[in-house]
Amino acid sequence: MLERSISFTKGAGVISHNARDFLTDNVDKDRVQNNIQYCHGKIEDAYQKLFGEALEKYNAKQTRKDRIVENYYEKIRTGKQEKTFHEVIVQIGDKDNMGAKTEYGQLAGKILDEYMKGFAERNPYLHVFSAHLHMDEASPHLHIDFIPFTTGSKRGLETRVSLKAALEKQGFKGGTRSCTELNEWYEAEKVALSKIMLPYGVKWVEKHTHEKHKSVSEFKKQKLIEEVEALEEKKEDIERKIATYQSAEDYSDAMAAKMTSGEYKIPEPPNLMSAKSYHSKFVEPLIKKLVNIIKTLARRCYVAEKEAEQATSKLLTVHEEKERLKSANWDLRMANSQMGVEVRNFEKIKNFLGIDKVKEMLKIINAQKHKTKQKKQSEPER
C-alpha cells in the first residue's frame, strides 16, 4: 500500500494557461497531448446560464433605473463582495513520489480523473465552467474553476454568486477563523479523494498527526520533516504561479501574431463606397479592437509583473525557511544520536550494577543536587 499526501490549494485562475492556449517554461510540450480537458467555456456564458433568468426577474421588479443591473458578471467583477469565480488545484503526493513521467504519476492521473468525474455530483452548488487535468508538468494535478451560487435568496437576485452560501447549502457551516466553510469543504473533498485512492492501493497520509508514544525528540523531528514537505509543496505551487504570471509576454506574442493575420488588416474599400462609410464600417471597428487589445495587454502585464514580484519574494522566503528547518532537523538528529549513546551506556551500567544499585546511586545524586541548590539560594547576594 502506497502512502501519499493530498494537496488542495487555491489556484491563480489563469484560464488560458490551464487550457494551454500558450505554453510556459514548466510545461513539457511533448506531453500536452496527455492532458484532459473536462470543460472549457467562457465565464460570461456561464453567468448567463446560471443567472440570466434571475437577472431578468430582478430587473422587472425595479421601479428605479439606477437599481437595474445591466450585466451581472460585470457587477460582480467590479464589486468587492464576491470573486467572479474560484479555482482549486488538486494533487496527490509530489514530484518526487508521484512524478508525471513515472508509473506512479500515471496512477495519480487515473485517480484524479475519477475524482473529477464525481465533482459535480458532490458539489451541486459549485458550477464548473473550466476544468483540466495536467499531465505535462512535474506532477499530475487538476485545475478546477467554478462559480459558487445559491438559490432562493430574499435579497437581490434569487440566484446569486456566494461562496459562503453555496458551501452552507452543501452542509458546511464553519464558525471559527480556523474552521471556515471553505476549510471544512477542503477536508471533505480530501476525504472523498482518499476513498477513491484506496482501491488503487494508495493510502492518504494526513499531515500534522503523531503517535502518542513518540519521544519528544522523535516528535520534533517528524514535525520538522512535515514542515519541510509542506514547504516543498508550497515552493512547487509558487513556481507554477511564477510561470503562469510570466505568460503575459507569451500572450503578447500571440496577439502580435494575430494582428499580422487577416483578421486585423484593413480591407480595400469597395467600389463606390464613400470615405465616411468606409471609415465607420471598417476603420473605426478595427481601431476599437486594437484599443481593447492594448488595454488587455497593459492590464495583463501590470498584473503579471506585480504577481511575479510577490511570488518571487514568497519563494525566497520559503527557501530560507526550508534551509532553517533543515539545519534544525540536523541538530535534532545529532542530539537524538547522542541521546542514543547515553541510553546504551546507561543500559550497560544497569546490567553491570543491577537496577537497585542504580536507583540508590540516583537518589544520592539527586539529594546532593538538592543540597547544592538550597545552599546557593541561602547565600547572600554580593
N, C-alpha and C positions, 0 to 999 in steps of 0.2 A: 504493500500500500504506500503510494507516494504521499508526502505531506507538503502542502503548499499554502501560502498565504493568499488572501484575496484583497485586491486594491480597488477601491470605489471612490473616485475623486471627481471634483468639478473640472470641467473642460473649458478651454478658451472659447469654444463656439465659433470657430472659423470654418463655416460650412464648405466653402470652396476648396479648402485644404483637405477636409475629410473626404470630399468627393473626388479628390485627385485631379481637380481642374488644372493644377500645376504641381510640380514635384519639388520638394525641398531636399537638402543635402542628406537628411537622415532617412530618406526613402530609397529602397533598392528597386530601381525601375524594372528589373527583370522579374520581380515578384509581385508587381502591381496586379497582374492578372489573377493572383490568388486571393485578392480581396473579395469581400461580399458586400454588395450594396442592397440593403433591405428596402429602403425607400429614400427618395431624394426629390423633394418638391420645393416650390417657392413658399417662403413663410407667409407672404401676403395671401396666397391661395389657401393656405391652411387656416388663416384668420377668417377668411370669407366663409369657409366651410363650417368652422366652429361657431362663429359669432354673427354671421351675416343676418340670419333671421332675427336674432335677439336685438341686433342693432336697429333693424327696421321697426320693430315693435317699440323700442325705446324712443326713437325719433318721432314716431307717430303720436306719442303721448305728449310731446313737448309743445308748449304754447309760446315759448320764447326762443328766438333764433339763436341766441348765444348759448343755449343749452343743447343744441343739436350737435351730434358727433358725426362729422363728415367721414372720417376714416379712423376706425377703432385701433388699427395697427399703429398708425402714426401717433395717436393719443397715448398709447402705452409706451411707444419708443421714446417719445419726447417727455414723458412723465417721469416721476421719481419713485412711485409706489411699487411698481412691479417691473420685472425684466420681461422683454418680449418672448424669450424662451430660455431654457436651461439645457446644459449639456453635462452628461456624466461619462467618465471613462472607466471602463470595467476591465480588469486584468487579473490573471491567475499567475502567481509566482512572479518571477522577474527574468531579466535577460540571461542570467546565469543558470537558472534551473528550468526555464521554460522558453529558451531561445527559439525564435520563429523558424530558424533553419533546421532545428533538431526534431526528432520524433516526438519529444515532449511538447514542443511548440505546436506541432500538428494536432496533438491530443488536446491542447488548450484551445485551439481553433474550433474543434468539433464541439467541445463543451460550451464555449461561448456562443456558438451558432445555435445550439439547442436552448440556451438561456434566453437569447434574443427572441427566438420564435415564441416564447411564452410571456414576453414582457407586457404586451398589450392586455392579455387576459388578467395578469396580476395587477395591472395599473390602468384601470378604465378611465381615470381622470387625468392621465398624462398622455396627451396626444403626440405621438411620434411622427414628425414630418421628414426627418432625415436620420438615417442610421447606417453605420458602416463597420464592418469587421476588417481591421488592418492586419494583414499578414506580411507586409512589405517593410516593416520596421524591425527593431531589435527584438521586441516581444509582441506576441499577438494581443490585441486589445480592441474593445468596442468603443465607438463614439456614438452616443445616443442623444439626439437633440429632440426635446419635447416641449410642448406648450401646456402648462398646468391650468386646468379650468375647473370651475364649479358651476352648478346649475341651481335654479330655484332661488336666486338671490333677490332680496327685497329692495336693495338699493342699486341704482344704476341699471346695467344690463342684466337680464335674468340669467344669462350665461356669460360669465366674465372670466378674465385671467386672474388667478390667485394660486400661488404655490401652497400657502398655508391651508387655505380652504380645501384645495384638491387633496392634500395629504390627510386632512381631517376626514374627508369623505371616505378615504380608504382605511380609516381606523387609527391613524397616528395622531395622538393628542399632544405630545410634548409636555411642557410645563416648567422646565428649568433651562438655564443658559446652556448647560452641557447636554441636556436631554431634550432637544428640539424635535419637532415633527420630522424635519429633514434627517437628523441623525438616526431617529427611530426607523425611518424608511430605509436609510442606508443599511442598517443592521439587518432588517427584514430581507432586503434583496441579497445580502451576503449569505444569509441562511438559505434562501431559495437557490442560489448558485451552488452552495455547498451540497445540497441534496442532489443536484444534477451531477456534481463531480463524483459522488460516491460510487455509482455503478461503473464508472470509468476507472475505478481504482485510485482515486485521488481524494485525500482527506484534507479538510480545511484546518489549518493550524492558526488558531486565533492568537494574536499578539497580546502582550500585557497580562498573560495568565501564567501563574507559577505554582509549583507544588509546595505544600506547606513544609515538607520535611527538608527542603533545601537549606544548606547553611547560608549564613549572611554573605560570605564571600561568593558562593555559587549564585545566590540571588542577584547580587550586584553585577556579577559577570554576565549573567543571562540578560539582565536589564540593558547593559551596555550593548550587547550583541543585537538585541532587538531595536535599540535606538539607531545603531549603525545601519541595520537593514531598512528601517523606516526612512533614514536619510538617503539611502541609495535609491529608494523608490521616488522620493521627493526630487532628488537630483535628476533622475531619468525623466520625470514629468516636466521639470523646468527646462531641461534640454529640448524636450519635444515642443514646449511653448516657444522657446527662442527660435527654433527652426521655423515654427509657424509664423511668428511675427516678422521674421526676416523675409517672408514671402511677398511683402509689398513690392519689392523690386521685381520679383517674378511676374506679379500681376501687371506691373507697369510695362514690362517687356511684352507680355501677352496682348495688352491693349494696344501697344505700339504696332505690333504685327497686324492686329485687326484694322487699325486705322489706315494701313497701307493697302488693305483689301478693297474690293469694290464697294463694300457697304458704306465706307466713309469717303468716297470720291464724289465730287460734284459732276453730275451728268451734263452732257452737252445740251444746250437749250433747244427745245423742239422748234420746228419752223413756225413762224408767225406768232410765237409767244412773246408778249411784251416783257421788258426788263423788270417791271414791277411784279408781274405774275411769277416770273422766273425766280426773283428774289424771295418772294413769300412762299413759294411752293417747294423750292429746292435749297436755297441758301440758308434761310432762317432756321428750318428744322435741323439742318446739319450743324449750324452754329450751336443750337441748343444741346444737341447730342454731345458735341465736343466740350461744351461748358460743364455738362453733367459729369463727363469722364474726368475732366481736370479736377472738379470738386471731389469726386470719389477718390482719385489718386492722392490728392492733398490730404484728405481725411485719413486714408489708409496709411500713408507714410508717417503722418504725425502720430497716430495711434501705435503703429508698429515700432517707431523709434522709442516712444515712452515705455511701452510694454517690454521691449527688448532690454532697455536700460534697467528696469525693475527686475526682470527675470535674471539678468546677468549679475546684478547685485545680490539677489537671493541665492543664486548658485554659488557665489563666492562665500557667502555666509554658511551655506550648507557644507561646503568643502572644509572650511575652517572648523566647524563643529564636528565634522566627521574625524578630522585629524586629532582633535582634542579627545574625542571618545576612544579613538584607537590607542592613544597614549595612556589614557586612564585604564583601559582594558589590559594593556601590557603590565601596568603597575599592579593591577589586581592579580594577574596571572603569577607574577613574581611573588607577591605576598602569599598567594594560595600555595605555591610550591614550597615556600619557606615554612608555612604552617604544617604542610605535609611532612616535612623533615622533622619538625618538632614533635609532631604526634607520634611518628615512628620511634623517635628517641625515648619518648615517654613510655611507649609500649614496652620497649626493651628494659627500661628501669623497673617498670611494674612487674614484668615477668621475672626479673632477677631478684628483687627485694620482696615481692608479694604485695598485694593490694592494701593489706592492713598497715604495713610498714610505710607505704607511700602516703596513705591518709594521715598517719601520725606525723610524718615529716611536713605535710602541707599545713596541718594545724599549727605546728611550731612556727613555720614561716609566716603564716597569716597573723599569728599572735605577735610576732616580732614586728611586722609591718604596722600593726595597730598601735603598739607601744611607741614606735618611732613617730607616727603621725600625731599621737597625743602630746609627745614631748615637744614637737615643733609648734603645735598650737598653743602650748603653755608658755613658751619662751616669749619674753617681752620684745616688742618691735624696736629696732635700733634706728 
